[in-house]
Amino acid sequence: MTDAPVRRRAPGAAVVAAMAASLLAVDAARAAPADDDPDARAEARSSLWEHAIDPDAATYAELVDDAAAALAAAPAAIQPEVERAVQRAQALAPGRPTAHFLAGRIAETRQRWSDCAAAYQQMIAADPRYEPPSALRPRAGLVHARASCLARAGQLERAAALLARAAAAGPVPTEHWLAAGEIALAQGRLEDALGHLDRASAPDPDPMTARTAGWLAALAHDRAGRPADVAAAVRAATAADGAGLATGRRARRCSIPPTPTTCRRCARAARRPRRRAGDLARARRRRR
């Protein structure tokens, strides 16, 4: 009994192309003049090999570079073709994080919170340690941006867990504590909210953050039925109003409005920086 002939599988097209590119690079290196730069020859061979292995790499790099430049130049005026280019880059290389980050930033500027949260999650799945380009890095950090999108998309528990993990890992900016306080307030965790908001107010906070934290703290004390603490929080918020006016910066009313009720109350408070200290408590008694 004779053995059946072994059928050998032909090498794939990508492998054949890579081998051919490598041979061409070797021939070119041999034909190069003696004074040619060896580093340049090595770089050329590396580029040829990378192109053979991943022919979409150059296209991906061009798409994300152009989109990043457009987003850095005019984040509020991104054209549809830029977003389509980012989507194409995501499809070309779903295992690379940059296109997912750009998609998240674009969705964030257009207030499409669910799309923003999904894109940032794809970015983290592709590379948990990814660091965005400095020109596009969110002012309060990437964790804060992700948590903001999750909270505004209604995923409060995931947003709170993300912020808690970041705080446990090391120092975080004051905007981080402000977001954690707003989310805890929306969830009804008043004591946690007050603790987070207190951290957002010190030390030496940004006037916008301090003002928003002060009014949210007043709201938390009001919900807890503490008129004296409401008055103290309103005085602190009013002082932060003055600091904001002195620096010429307008404070935000709500940085993360998790619920319509929270946002309306925060907005009303921020529009009345000179209201009397007992107004919130009296309004609460009238609602009863």
Secondary structure, DSSP 8 states (H G I E B T S, - for coil): ------------HHHHHHHHHHHHHHHHHHHS-TTS-HHHHHHHHHHHHHHHH-TTHHHHHHHHHHHHHHHHH-GGG--HHHHHHHHHHHHH-TT-HHHHHHHHHHHHHTT-HHHHHHHHHHHHHH-TT----GGG--TT-HHHHHHHHHHHTT-HHHHHHHHHHHHHHS---HHHHHHHHHHHHHTT-HHHHHHHHHHHT-SS--HHHHHHHHHHHHHHHHHHT-HHHHHHHHHHHHHHHHHHHHTT----S-SS--SHHHHHHHHHHHH-TT--TTHHHHHHHHH-
